[in-house]
Amino acid sequence: MPQRQHLSKAFKEEAVRLLEQGLKPAADLARELGVRRNQLYKWQATLRRAGAEAFPGSGRQAGVAAEITRLQKELVRVTAERDILKKAAAYFARDSESATNSSDSMPGRGR
């Protein structure tokens, strides 16, 4: 199985520029560049759609990774808050039940 090529943003932009110049057929250009013809068309579509944001690089992007990290930390915090509130609600419910029961059973108290 051939290894996947990692081509630079500049290479892809230049390939699209050459494709759009139309000096050579796409198949010939692709052969010279060592890529598939349909890949040239995909790069062209990506560049038209995303403009300067096209071809950001491989792997996770810094902004996306930072946002995921922030959201994971927030999830941990919110989960801990929820658990504390659950425990507090159970404690106060139990405390109010025992207070109600003890006041009903005390002589001289009640309704």
Backbone as JSON Lines, residues from 0, in Angstrom:
{"i":0,"aa":"M","n":[0.85,-1.17,0.0],"ca":[0.0,0.0,0.0],"c":[0.9,1.24,0.0]}
{"i":1,"aa":"P","n":[0.68,2.16,-0.93],"ca":[1.53,3.35,-0.99],"c":[1.27,4.28,0.2]}
{"i":2,"aa":"Q","n":[2.31,4.98,0.6],"ca":[2.21,5.92,1.71],"c":[1.45,7.17,1.26]}
{"i":3,"aa":"R","n":[0.67,7.71,2.13],"ca":[-0.11,8.9,1.82],"c":[0.82,10.1,1.67]}
{"i":4,"aa":"Q","n":[0.56,10.91,0.64],"ca":[1.37,12.1,0.4],"c":[0.9,13.24,1.3]}
{"i":5,"aa":"H","n":[1.84,14.01,1.8],"ca":[1.52,15.21,2.56],"c":[2.05,16.38,1.75]}
{"i":6,"aa":"L","n":[1.15,17.07,1.08],"ca":[1.55,18.15,0.2],"c":[1.23,19.49,0.87]}
{"i":7,"aa":"S","n":[2.08,20.45,0.65],"ca":[1.94,21.74,1.32],"c":[0.78,22.55,0.74]}
{"i":8,"aa":"K","n":[0.36,23.5,1.51],"ca":[-0.7,24.42,1.08],"c":[-0.26,25.15,-0.18]}
{"i":9,"aa":"A","n":[0.98,25.6,-0.23],"ca":[1.49,26.33,-1.39],"c":[1.45,25.45,-2.64]}
{"i":10,"aa":"F","n":[1.81,24.18,-2.51],"ca":[1.78,23.25,-3.64],"c":[0.36,23.13,-4.18]}
{"i":11,"aa":"K","n":[-0.59,22.94,-3.28],"ca":[-1.99,22.77,-3.7],"c":[-2.52,24.04,-4.36]}
{"i":12,"aa":"E","n":[-2.19,25.2,-3.78],"ca":[-2.66,26.46,-4.37],"c":[-2.05,26.67,-5.75]}
{"i":13,"aa":"E","n":[-0.78,26.34,-5.91],"ca":[-0.12,26.48,-7.2],"c":[-0.71,25.5,-8.22]}
{"i":14,"aa":"A","n":[-1.02,24.29,-7.79],"ca":[-1.63,23.3,-8.67],"c":[-2.99,23.8,-9.16]}
{"i":15,"aa":"V","n":[-3.77,24.38,-8.27],"ca":[-5.08,24.91,-8.65],"c":[-4.91,26.09,-9.61]}
{"i":16,"aa":"R","n":[-3.92,26.94,-9.36],"ca":[-3.67,28.08,-10.24],"c":[-3.33,27.59,-11.65]}
{"i":17,"aa":"L","n":[-2.47,26.58,-11.74],"ca":[-2.1,26.02,-13.04],"c":[-3.31,25.37,-13.73]}
{"i":18,"aa":"L","n":[-4.13,24.7,-12.93],"ca":[-5.35,24.08,-13.48],"c":[-6.26,25.14,-14.07]}
{"i":19,"aa":"E","n":[-6.44,26.24,-13.35],"ca":[-7.35,27.29,-13.79],"c":[-6.8,28.09,-14.96]}
{"i":20,"aa":"Q","n":[-5.48,28.12,-15.13],"ca":[-4.89,28.79,-16.3],"c":[-5.29,28.08,-17.59]}
{"i":21,"aa":"G","n":[-5.45,26.77,-17.5],"ca":[-5.91,25.99,-18.64],"c":[-4.88,25.81,-19.73]}
{"i":22,"aa":"L","n":[-3.61,25.98,-19.44],"ca":[-2.57,25.82,-20.45],"c":[-2.36,24.35,-20.82]}
{"i":23,"aa":"K","n":[-2.7,23.46,-19.9],"ca":[-2.56,22.02,-20.12],"c":[-3.85,21.34,-19.68]}
{"i":24,"aa":"P","n":[-4.16,20.22,-20.29],"ca":[-5.3,19.44,-19.8],"c":[-5.06,18.98,-18.35]}
{"i":25,"aa":"A","n":[-6.13,18.84,-17.61],"ca":[-6.03,18.46,-16.2],"c":[-5.29,17.13,-16.03]}
{"i":26,"aa":"A","n":[-5.51,16.2,-16.93],"ca":[-4.86,14.89,-16.82],"c":[-3.35,15.03,-16.96]}
{"i":27,"aa":"D","n":[-2.9,15.85,-17.92],"ca":[-1.46,16.05,-18.1],"c":[-0.85,16.76,-16.9]}
{"i":28,"aa":"L","n":[-1.54,17.78,-16.41],"ca":[-1.05,18.52,-15.24],"c":[-0.93,17.6,-14.02]}
{"i":29,"aa":"A","n":[-1.96,16.8,-13.82],"ca":[-1.95,15.87,-12.69],"c":[-0.79,14.89,-12.8]}
{"i":30,"aa":"R","n":[-0.56,14.37,-13.98],"ca":[0.53,13.43,-14.19],"c":[1.87,14.08,-13.87]}
{"i":31,"aa":"E","n":[2.06,15.32,-14.34],"ca":[3.31,16.04,-14.07],"c":[3.52,16.31,-12.59]}
{"i":32,"aa":"L","n":[2.43,16.59,-11.88],"ca":[2.52,16.9,-10.45],"c":[2.55,15.65,-9.58]}
{"i":33,"aa":"G","n":[2.2,14.53,-10.16],"ca":[2.23,13.28,-9.4],"c":[1.01,13.09,-8.51]}
{"i":34,"aa":"V","n":[-0.13,13.63,-8.94],"ca":[-1.38,13.47,-8.19],"c":[-2.45,12.99,-9.15]}
{"i":35,"aa":"R","n":[-3.58,12.59,-8.61],"ca":[-4.7,12.18,-9.45],"c":[-5.44,13.41,-9.97]}
{"i":36,"aa":"R","n":[-6.03,13.27,-11.15],"ca":[-6.75,14.39,-11.75],"c":[-7.92,14.83,-10.87]}
{"i":37,"aa":"N","n":[-8.67,13.88,-10.34],"ca":[-9.81,14.26,-9.5],"c":[-9.36,14.98,-8.24]}
{"i":38,"aa":"Q","n":[-8.13,14.72,-7.78],"ca":[-7.61,15.43,-6.6],"c":[-7.44,16.92,-6.92]}
{"i":39,"aa":"L","n":[-7.0,17.21,-8.14],"ca":[-6.88,18.62,-8.54],"c":[-8.22,19.32,-8.47]}
{"i":40,"aa":"Y","n":[-9.26,18.65,-8.94],"ca":[-10.6,19.24,-8.91],"c":[-11.11,19.4,-7.47]}
{"i":41,"aa":"K","n":[-10.77,18.46,-6.62],"ca":[-11.16,18.59,-5.2],"c":[-10.47,19.79,-4.57]}
{"i":42,"aa":"W","n":[-9.18,19.96,-4.85],"ca":[-8.45,21.11,-4.31],"c":[-9.05,22.41,-4.84]}
{"i":43,"aa":"Q","n":[-9.43,22.41,-6.1],"ca":[-10.02,23.6,-6.7],"c":[-11.34,23.95,-5.99]}
{"i":44,"aa":"A","n":[-12.18,22.95,-5.74],"ca":[-13.45,23.17,-5.06],"c":[-13.22,23.65,-3.62]}
{"i":45,"aa":"T","n":[-12.25,23.06,-2.95],"ca":[-11.94,23.46,-1.58],"c":[-11.46,24.9,-1.53]}
{"i":46,"aa":"L","n":[-10.6,25.26,-2.45],"ca":[-10.07,26.62,-2.49],"c":[-11.17,27.63,-2.79]}
{"i":47,"aa":"R","n":[-12.07,27.3,-3.68],"ca":[-13.2,28.2,-3.99],"c":[-14.12,28.35,-2.8]}
{"i":48,"aa":"R","n":[-14.36,27.25,-2.11],"ca":[-15.29,27.26,-0.98],"c":[-14.71,27.95,0.25]}
{"i":49,"aa":"A","n":[-13.45,27.65,0.57],"ca":[-12.87,28.13,1.83],"c":[-11.93,29.32,1.67]}
{"i":50,"aa":"G","n":[-11.49,29.6,0.47],"ca":[-10.6,30.73,0.24],"c":[-9.29,30.58,1.0]}
{"i":51,"aa":"A","n":[-8.92,31.61,1.74],"ca":[-7.65,31.62,2.47],"c":[-7.61,30.57,3.57]}
{"i":52,"aa":"E","n":[-8.76,30.12,4.02],"ca":[-8.84,29.12,5.08],"c":[-8.63,27.7,4.56]}
{"i":53,"aa":"A","n":[-8.53,27.54,3.25],"ca":[-8.38,26.21,2.66],"c":[-7.02,25.61,3.03]}
{"i":54,"aa":"F","n":[-6.98,24.32,3.11],"ca":[-5.76,23.55,3.36],"c":[-5.05,23.98,4.65]}
{"i":55,"aa":"P","n":[-5.71,23.89,5.8],"ca":[-5.1,24.37,7.04],"c":[-3.96,23.49,7.56]}
{"i":56,"aa":"G","n":[-3.82,22.3,7.07],"ca":[-2.76,21.41,7.56],"c":[-3.35,20.09,7.99]}
{"i":57,"aa":"S","n":[-2.49,19.22,8.46],"ca":[-2.96,17.89,8.85],"c":[-3.17,17.83,10.35]}
{"i":58,"aa":"G","n":[-3.97,16.89,10.76],"ca":[-4.21,16.69,12.19],"c":[-5.15,17.74,12.76]}
{"i":59,"aa":"R","n":[-5.26,17.73,14.05],"ca":[-6.11,18.7,14.73],"c":[-5.5,20.08,14.66]}
{"i":60,"aa":"Q","n":[-6.35,21.03,14.47],"ca":[-5.88,22.41,14.41],"c":[-5.85,22.99,15.82]}
{"i":61,"aa":"A","n":[-4.97,23.96,16.02],"ca":[-4.77,24.53,17.36],"c":[-6.07,25.06,17.94]}
{"i":62,"aa":"G","n":[-6.84,25.78,17.16],"ca":[-8.09,26.35,17.65],"c":[-9.09,25.29,18.05]}
{"i":63,"aa":"V","n":[-9.2,24.28,17.25],"ca":[-10.13,23.19,17.53],"c":[-9.68,22.42,18.77]}
{"i":64,"aa":"A","n":[-8.4,22.14,18.86],"ca":[-7.88,21.4,20.01],"c":[-8.07,22.2,21.3]}
{"i":65,"aa":"A","n":[-7.84,23.5,21.23],"ca":[-8.02,24.34,22.41],"c":[-9.48,24.37,22.84]}
{"i":66,"aa":"E","n":[-10.39,24.43,21.89],"ca":[-11.82,24.44,22.2],"c":[-12.24,23.11,22.81]}
{"i":67,"aa":"I","n":[-11.74,22.01,22.3],"ca":[-12.07,20.7,22.85],"c":[-11.56,20.59,24.28]}
{"i":68,"aa":"T","n":[-10.35,21.05,24.54],"ca":[-9.78,21.02,25.88],"c":[-10.61,21.86,26.84]}
{"i":69,"aa":"R","n":[-11.01,23.05,26.39],"ca":[-11.82,23.94,27.23],"c":[-13.16,23.28,27.56]}
{"i":70,"aa":"L","n":[-13.79,22.68,26.56],"ca":[-15.08,22.04,26.78],"c":[-14.97,20.81,27.68]}
{"i":71,"aa":"Q","n":[-13.88,20.07,27.57],"ca":[-13.68,18.92,28.46],"c":[-13.53,19.37,29.91]}
{"i":72,"aa":"K","n":[-12.78,20.45,30.13],"ca":[-12.62,20.99,31.49],"c":[-13.96,21.48,32.04]}
{"i":73,"aa":"E","n":[-14.72,22.15,31.18],"ca":[-16.03,22.64,31.62],"c":[-16.96,21.48,31.96]}
{"i":74,"aa":"L","n":[-16.89,20.41,31.18],"ca":[-17.72,19.23,31.45],"c":[-17.38,18.63,32.8]}
{"i":75,"aa":"V","n":[-16.1,18.53,33.13],"ca":[-15.68,18.0,34.42],"c":[-16.22,18.88,35.55]}
{"i":76,"aa":"R","n":[-16.11,20.2,35.38],"ca":[-16.58,21.14,36.4],"c":[-18.1,21.04,36.59]}
{"i":77,"aa":"V","n":[-18.83,21.03,35.5],"ca":[-20.29,20.98,35.57],"c":[-20.76,19.65,36.15]}
{"i":78,"aa":"T","n":[-20.09,18.57,35.8],"ca":[-20.44,17.27,36.36],"c":[-20.21,17.24,37.87]}
{"i":79,"aa":"A","n":[-19.11,17.82,38.32],"ca":[-18.83,17.87,39.76],"c":[-19.89,18.72,40.47]}
{"i":80,"aa":"E","n":[-20.26,19.85,39.88],"ca":[-21.3,20.7,40.48],"c":[-22.62,19.94,40.58]}
{"i":81,"aa":"R","n":[-22.98,19.22,39.52],"ca":[-24.22,18.44,39.53],"c":[-24.21,17.4,40.64]}
{"i":82,"aa":"D","n":[-23.07,16.69,40.79],"ca":[-22.97,15.66,41.81],"c":[-23.09,16.26,43.21]}
{"i":83,"aa":"I","n":[-22.47,17.41,43.42],"ca":[-22.56,18.09,44.73],"c":[-24.0,18.49,45.01]}
{"i":84,"aa":"L","n":[-24.68,19.03,44.01],"ca":[-26.07,19.43,44.21],"c":[-26.99,18.24,44.47]}
{"i":85,"aa":"K","n":[-26.73,17.12,43.81],"ca":[-27.51,15.91,44.07],"c":[-27.36,15.46,45.52]}
{"i":86,"aa":"K","n":[-26.1,15.45,45.99],"ca":[-25.83,15.04,47.37],"c":[-26.47,16.0,48.36]}
{"i":87,"aa":"A","n":[-26.38,17.29,48.07],"ca":[-26.97,18.29,48.96],"c":[-28.49,18.15,49.0]}
{"i":88,"aa":"A","n":[-29.1,17.93,47.85],"ca":[-30.55,17.77,47.8],"c":[-30.98,16.54,48.6]}
{"i":89,"aa":"A","n":[-30.24,15.44,48.46],"ca":[-30.56,14.22,49.2],"c":[-30.38,14.45,50.7]}
{"i":90,"aa":"Y","n":[-29.32,15.16,51.09],"ca":[-29.06,15.43,52.5],"c":[-30.17,16.28,53.1]}
{"i":91,"aa":"F","n":[-30.53,17.36,52.41],"ca":[-31.56,18.25,52.95],"c":[-32.94,17.6,52.92]}
{"i":92,"aa":"A","n":[-33.21,16.75,51.96],"ca":[-34.48,16.03,51.93],"c":[-34.56,15.08,53.12]}
{"i":93,"aa":"R","n":[-33.47,14.38,53.4],"ca":[-33.42,13.46,54.53],"c":[-33.53,14.24,55.85]}
{"i":94,"aa":"D","n":[-32.85,15.37,55.93],"ca":[-32.86,16.2,57.13],"c":[-34.26,16.75,57.39]}
{"i":95,"aa":"S","n":[-34.95,17.2,56.34],"ca":[-36.29,17.77,56.55],"c":[-37.3,16.68,56.9]}
{"i":96,"aa":"E","n":[-37.11,15.46,56.37],"ca":[-37.99,14.35,56.72],"c":[-37.83,13.99,58.19]}
{"i":97,"aa":"S","n":[-36.57,13.95,58.67],"ca":[-36.36,13.59,60.07],"c":[-36.86,14.68,60.99]}
{"i":98,"aa":"A","n":[-36.76,15.91,60.59],"ca":[-37.27,17.01,61.41],"c":[-38.79,16.97,61.48]}
{"i":99,"aa":"T","n":[-39.44,16.65,60.38],"ca":[-40.9,16.56,60.33],"c":[-41.37,15.39,61.18]}
{"i":100,"aa":"N","n":[-40.69,14.26,61.05],"ca":[-41.08,13.07,61.82],"c":[-40.84,13.28,63.31]}
{"i":101,"aa":"S","n":[-39.78,13.92,63.7],"ca":[-39.5,14.09,65.12],"c":[-40.44,15.1,65.75]}
{"i":102,"aa":"S","n":[-40.91,16.1,65.03],"ca":[-41.82,17.07,65.6],"c":[-43.21,16.48,65.76]}
{"i":103,"aa":"D","n":[-43.58,15.54,64.92],"ca":[-44.88,14.89,65.03],"c":[-44.94,13.96,66.22]}
{"i":104,"aa":"S","n":[-43.81,13.34,66.59],"ca":[-43.82,12.35,67.64],"c":[-43.52,12.94,69.01]}
{"i":105,"aa":"M","n":[-43.17,14.22,69.1],"ca":[-42.85,14.82,70.38],"c":[-44.15,15.2,71.12]}
{"i":106,"aa":"P","n":[-44.2,14.88,72.44],"ca":[-45.39,15.25,73.2],"c":[-45.49,16.77,73.34]}
{"i":107,"aa":"G","n":[-46.68,17.26,73.28],"ca":[-46.9,18.68,73.44],"c":[-46.68,19.45,72.14]}
{"i":108,"aa":"R","n":[-46.27,18.77,71.18],"ca":[-46.07,19.42,69.87],"c":[-47.04,18.79,68.9]}
{"i":109,"aa":"G","n":[-47.08,19.36,67.83],"ca":[-47.93,18.76,66.8],"c":[-48.93,19.76,66.32]}
{"i":110,"aa":"R","n":[-50.01,19.24,65.89],"ca":[-51.0,20.08,65.23],"c":[-51.93,20.72,66.15]}
